[in-house]
Amino acid sequence: MNAEFFEALSMLEAERGLPAEYLLEKIKNAIVIAVKKDYDVEDENVSVEIDPTSGKFNVYLLKEIVEEVEDTRTQIGLEAAQAKRKTYKLGDMFQIPLKTKDFGRIAAQTAKHVIRQGLKEAERSQMYAEMQSKAHEIVSAVVTNIDPQRGIVTLELGKGGVATLPRNEQVPGEVLTEGQHLQVYVVDVVESERGPRMMISRTHPGLVKRMFEMEVPEIFDGTVEIKAISREAGARTKMAVWSKDENVDPVGACIGPRGQRVAKIVEELGGEKIDIVRWSEDPAKFISEALSPADVVGVEILEGEVRSCRVTVPDHQLSLAIGNKGQNARLTARLTGYNIDIRPESGYYGEEPPVKKTEE
């Protein structure tokens, strides 16, 4: 019977991919619960030994050896204990071997239920760990269903995994079709009543960041670092990069030979524009770079608790610096962490010309 038990245990491990140690622990707990219920005792009065290596499978009811018995369920007298084994002494735990049939039908059902629950918990735990390993990564997915009313898209992530892409995590204007292959960014993995669930996105800046990390060898090996990124999905992304090797141009590395690297990512993102700028620890210089493609005459960092600056640009570049509906200025502010006031070089009508502070 023991051989059958351990054979079944091996099959569970092989078929479900669950660690034998985890299953053994759950089975031990199940047997303890069954014995407790049948004999009306506590955890400390039950001992379960299961060793697949030696094939040992023993269950004992434990009773404390005392001088005067007050509770026959959990105690036994010294004389009675020594009748079984002379080496017993006061305070020892007297072992009474139990047979499986002694647990009774209800106890057996209880054990079966707990084991089943344990297997479910183990599977959920394993699934969560597997999903968690993909957090902040890009995964390939296939569109399996589109809800036209709520705008929710259901995706298959491989190995039977399914996730939903909410409308607010979809790129504006992007039309998805059933059977379409696309890449999504795993923002987080959360526990729910139905098990672990992946929170995925097509709009998160992390999607673009991970694409560059996968496409640019200099980023992958740590020579070039992405310092900051801001994005308005479907329209424009700004990314600040820095190189720890002065001989490696971080912007050029991201663009790639003949623009091939950035072009591949732009194509994957459906034509989304990408500005790659050089990061600097000097905020004025960084802000000037970040406002690309506009030229900057000067940047003045303003004093105060809130990080703010005043940027001066050539008159004919004012609309370019601000961008369509303020997009360029907005993305620059997110990228740099500064509130930005953009002004033309000639100043606004009726006000004093701004003080210029040109950065070399």
Protein Blocks (a to p, Z undefined) as FASTA:
>chain_A
ZZmmmmmmmmmmmmnopafklmmmmmmmmmmmmmmmmnopafklpccdddfknopacddd
dddddfbdfblklgccfklmmmmomkbcehiacdddddfklnommlmmmmmmmmmmmmmm
mmmmmmmmmmmmmgoiacddddfbdcfknopacddebjhiacdddfklpcehiacdehia
cddddfbacddfkbpcddddfkbmklmmmmmmmmmmklmnomaccfbdcddehiaccddd
ddfbfkbcfklmmnoghhlmmmmmmmmnnopacddddddfblklmmmmmmpcbdcfbdcd
dedjbdcddddddfklmmmmnogghlmmmmmmmmnopacddddfkopehiacddddddZZ
